[in-house]
Amino acid sequence: MAIAGAGAGINELTALAATSELAPTAKRGKYVAVLIFTILPFCPSVLWGQLIAYHSSWRYVGLLCGAWAFIGLAMTAIFYFPPPRVNSTGLTNREIISRIDFVGGFLSIVGMILFIAGLLWGGYQYSWKSAHTLVPLLLGAFFLIAFAFWEIYGAKYPMFPSRLKKEPRILYLTLIITFISGANFFSVLLFWPTQAFNVYGHDPVGVGIRGMPIGFSILAGACIVLWLLSVFRGGNRALMIISSCMMTAGCGALAAARIDNINAVYGILVVAGLGIGGIVVPASIMTTIICPDDLIATVAALTLAIRVIGGAIGYTTYYNVFYNKFVPKLGLGIAVALAKNNLLDLPTVIEAAELTGASLLDRILDLPKINGNVTVWMDVVKAGQLAYSEAYPWVYYASVAFGAVAIIASCFLGDLGKYMDDHVAVVIH
């Protein structure tokens, strides 16, 4: 998974950077919108994954992704021949390698892994006061602070040169918005499919259909805002304010999802997806417009890293909120369901809760106290669905705080209009 994630990250930032370099600045949004539109076949990815896993094996999901990636590799090798990079022209391979900031890379990667590990463990597997939580948190923070000092004072060729700050206010505020959108993007991307599965049923087609609105609306939001960025030759502040408001309203409104109102939830998902899509990629493209031509790939990598970090921190925050609400509700709900049938037993409550959390509902029938009693089993399953439906809203409540920060940051963005001309960063002959 780590190798696949690294490859996916490199592919995404390379595709965005290469397309941005080839497009006139004023049309960069349109070019990238066309690039993003190629994701269309994978918008129903939840449906494809559910059907593949249900009818054969989940391993074929990986096989499909690997085959698709190989097609991309072959096409890149055959058709893409970029010119030499301006910032490496005339340098030997040894000189190029010597300009890679290995120390900065080590400090940032180790720091973020340790910090997020501490966030994940805290309040879930271990208490917040335990050494298992505090040590990685504090070490991670130390490495990240050391990374900042190294970049500013130590690195001869820093990962993120000071030349990126040609428009510092736009850059910093856009990075803040990117960080927030990453948090809310992951809250919907990772929590909604599990909610669609745990609350509304396990039918693979049903789960897949419930996952489709968010995929298509994120794609639509990204393409629409990117296209409008070129049409208006700027207008980035208004576009970011509208997108941030839609993202915040949509994600927050998902807290209203109940077992009996799935049709209304589809509309909410579309609003949330349009808002998230309107930020996730467009914010990255905005930063490429205001940076020097030879640093387009660098700023694309920076925005991707900020988005992923925001997503990781957002997910760990949301998961802790969810877990601490879900576990007590689940235990109490199952206990009440068993007591209603005169079968209350602590070991059975614990085992049924563990099986519910692992989505192994059929195995609850085999528990000694339940012993194949379908009526009791249905009561326990219903209690689990209710516990899930009452715990998920707290994730979306938390997302509103993140979204509010994005809205405020959007209001203070500067305009990109003066940079929207017909200049092309790289010409391929």
N, C-alpha and C positions, 0 to 999 in steps of 0.2 A: 504493500500500500504506500509506503514511503517513497519507493522508486517511482510508482505510478503518479503520485502527487507531485514529485519533483519534475517529472516529464511534462505533466499537464500544465504546471506553472510556467515552465520554459516555453512551451508551445503557445500558451495564451499571450504572454508578454511579447514574444517574438512576432506573432501574427499582428498584434495591435501596433507594435513599433514599426514593423516593415510596411504595413499599410499606411500608417501615418506619414512615413518618410516619402512614400511614392505619390501622395496626394497633395494637390495645392492646398495651402493652409485654409483658404475659404471653403474648400470642398471636403475637408478632412472628415467632417461629421458624416457626410453622405457616403464616402468610401468605406468608412468603418461600419456604417449601418448595413451596407451590402454584405460586408464580411460577417457581421453578427447574425445576419439573416440565414446564413448557412447552417446555423444550429437548429433550424426548424425541424428536421427529422427526429431530433432527440428531445424535443419539448415534451412528448409523452413518455419520457424515460421511465417514470414510475410504472406506467402501464406495461411497457416492454419488459422491464425487470420482473414485475409480478407474474406476467404470463410465462416468461422463460423459466423462472424458478418453480412455478406451480406445475407446469407441464413437463419439465425435464429436470434440469439441475441448475442451481445458481452459478455453477462454474461456466456455463455458456454465456453468461452476462460478460464475464471477463474476456472470454474468447471473442465475442462480438466487438468489444471495445478495442482489443488488441488488433483484430483484423482491420478495423477502421483506421486505427493509428498507423498501421503498416501502409495503407493506401496513401495516407498523408505523407509518410516518410518517402515513399517512392516518387510521388509527384513533386515533392520539394527537391529531391536529388536530381530529377530529370529536368525540371523547368525553372528553378530559381537560382540565378547566378548574380548575386549583388556585387556592386563595385567595391573596391578596397575601402575600408573605413578611413575617414579623414584623421581620426585621432590615433591611428596605428600605422599610417603610411610612412615608409622608410625605416620602420623599427624591425629588428630581428625578433624571432619567436622568444628568445630569452628576455629581451627587453619588454616585450608585451606581457610576459608572465610576471616579470618583476613589478609591473604596474597594477597587478591584481591585489586588492586589499584583503589578503588572507586573514590577517589579525582581526579586522573589522567583521569579516564574515563569520569567523569563529565566535567572537564575542556576542554578536547579535543572535546567531542561531542557538548557541548554548543558553544564552540568557532567556530567550523567549521560550525554549522548550522547558527549562526549569520553572520559569514563572507560571506558565500555563499548567504544568503538572501540579504545582502547588495549589492553583485555583481549582483544578479538577478534584484533587483529593480532599481539599478542605470542606468539612461539613458533609461529606459523602462517605468515603471510606474511612477517613480519620477526622478527628476533631480539629477545629481551627487552632487550638493551642498545642497540638501534638508536634513533636519534632519532625515527623514525616511530612507535615504540611508546611511548617515554618521554615525548615532548612531550604527546600527548593524555592520557596517564595523569596526569601531573603537573598539567597545566592543568585537567583534569576534577576532580581532587581539590581544587585551589585554588578553583574555582567552587563546589563543594559546601560547602567550609568557609566561603566567603564567604556562601553562602546561609544557613547556620546562624546566623552572626553577624548577618546582616541581619534574619532572622526574630526573633531575641532582642532585639537592640538598636536596629535601624534602622527597621523597618516600623511605621508608625502603625496600619495594619490588616493584620496578618500573615496569611498563607495559613492558618496553623494556630494560632488564638488559644490563649492559656494556659488559657482556660476549659475546653478539652478534657480537661485533666488533673484531672477531678473524682475519679477513681480511678486515680492514676498507675501503681500497680503492675500492675493489671489491664490498663491501656492499653498500657504498655510491653512487658509480657510477651506480650500478644496480638499486638502488632506484630512482635515477634521471631518468634513462631510463624507469622504470616502470611508474613513474609519467607522463612522456611525452606520452608514449604509451596509458595510460589511457585517456589523453586529445584527442589524435587522434582517439582512439577506439570509444569514445563517439561521436566525430564529425561525423564519418561515420555511427555508429550504430543508432544514433538518428536523424541525418539530412537527410541521404540518403532515408530512407523510406518515409519521408514527401516530399522530392524532387521528388521521383518516383511517388507519388500521385498527387502533386500539378502541376508539370510541364508536366508529360507525360500521364495524364489521370487517371480516377477514377475506371476503370474496375478492380474488385477485383482480377481476375486471372492475369491480366497484372501487377498490383502492386505487387502481390506475386512473380511472375517470376522475376521482376526487383530487388526484394530483395534477391533472391537466391544466386547470385554470391558472395556477401559479406559474407554470412553465411558459405557457403561451403569452401571458400578460407581462412577464418580465422581459421576454424577447420583444414584444410590441413596444413596451415603454422605452427600452434601450434604442430601438430603431427610430421611433418617433422623435425622441429628444435629440438624438444625433443628427437626424435629418433637419430638424428645426434649427439646430445650432448653425448649420450651413445656410439655411434659407434666410435667417435673420442676420447672418454675419456677426454673430455674437448673441446678445440677449441671454447670456448664461445665468445672470442673477435671477431673472424671472423664471427661467426653466428650472433652476435648482430649488427655488422657493416652492413652486407648484409641485415638483416631484417630492420634495421633503415633506410637504403637507399631506400629500396622498399616501406616502409611505407610512407616516406616523398615524394618520387616521385609519388606514387599512389594517395595519398590524395591531393597533389598539382595539379596533372593532372586532377582531377575531376572538377577543375575550367573550363575546356574546354567543359564540358557538355552543350549541347544546345538542343532545342526542336527537332531538326532534326538529331541528331547523337547518338541515344541511343545505336546502335549496337557497336560503338567504345567505349562507356562508359563501357560496360560489361567487356572488357579487362582491362580497367583501374581499375575497382572495384576488379578484381582478383589480380592485382599487389598490390593494397593497402591492401587487406585482407590478402594476404600471409605475407606481412611485419608486419602488426599488430599482426596476429596470432603467428608469429615467436618471438614476444616479450612478449605478455600479460601473458602467462603461463610459458614459458621457463625462463624468468627472475626471477620469483618467485621460481622456482625449483633450480636455481643457488644459491640463497641465502640459501636454506635449506642444500645445500651441504657443505657450508663453516661455518655453525653454529654448536654449540654443540648439541648432540642428544636430550637432554631434552628440547631444545628450538626450535625444528622444527616447532611446532604449533605456537609458538610466532612469529617467523620470517615470517611464512606464513600469519599470521594475519596482520603483519606490511606491507607486500607487497600488500596485498589485500586492506588495508586501504589507502596506498599511491596511488594505482591505481584508487580507487574510488574518492579520493580527487582530483587527477589530472583530472579525468573525469568530476567531478562537476565544478572545476574551468575552465577547458577547455570549457565545454558546456556553462557556463554563459558568458565567453568571446566571444565565437563564436556566441551565440544568440544575444548578444548586437551588434556585428558587423552586423549580418544578419538583425536585426530589423531596425537599423538605415540606412541601404541601401534599404531595401524592402519598407518601408512605403512611402518615397517620390516617388519612382519609380511607386508604385501601384497607388497612387493618381493621378499622372500625366498621367499615361497610361489610366486609366478609364476616366479621363477628356477629353483626346484626342479622345477616342473611342466614347464618347457621343457627343462631338462637331462635329465629322465627320457626325453624324446623326442628327445634329441640335437639340440636346436634352440636351445641357450642363446645369447642375443645381447642385449647390454645395451640397445641402442635399442629392441628388441622388448619387453623387460621394462618399460622406461619407458612406452612407448606403451600396452601392455596394462594397466599399472597406472592410467594416466590414464583410459582408457576404462572400466575397472572402477569407479573412483571416481565417474565421471559416469553410471554405470549404462547405458552404451552397449555392452552385451555382444555384440550381433550384429556390431558393427563390428570386433570382435577377429578374426573369421573372415577379414577382408579384409587383415590385416597380412601383409606379404610372406613372413615366415618361416612363418606358419601356413598361409596360402594355401588357405583353405577346408577344412583338415583338421579334421573334426568331433571326432575323438578328442583331438587336442591342445587344441582349443578347450574341450572339456568339462573337461579337466584344469586349464586356466587358470581357467575359471569356478569350478570347485570350490575352487581355491586362494584365489580372491577371497572366496567364501562363508566359508571357514575363517578367513581373516584378519579378516573382519568379526565372526564369532562369537567370536573370541579377543580382540578389541579392545573390543567393547561392554561386557563385564563390568566393566571398569575405571571406566566411567561410574557404574555402580550401586554399586561399592565406595565411590566418592567421595560418593555420595548418603547413605551411612550416617552419615558425619560430620555432615552437615547435619541429618539426622533426630535424631541424639542430642541436639543442641542444643535442638530442638523439644520432645523428651521432658522434658528437664531444666526448660525454661521452663514447661511445662504443670504440673509438680509444684508450682510456687510460685504458681499463679494464685489470686486471691481469688474468692469466690462472688458471683454476681449476684442471689441470691435476693431481697434487699431491694428490688431495682428491678423485680421481675417483678409488676407490678400491672396494673390495667385502665386506666391512663392512656393517652390518645391524643394524639399530638403535634399533628396537623392534622386538622380536621374539614371535609370538603367538603359544602356544603349544596346 
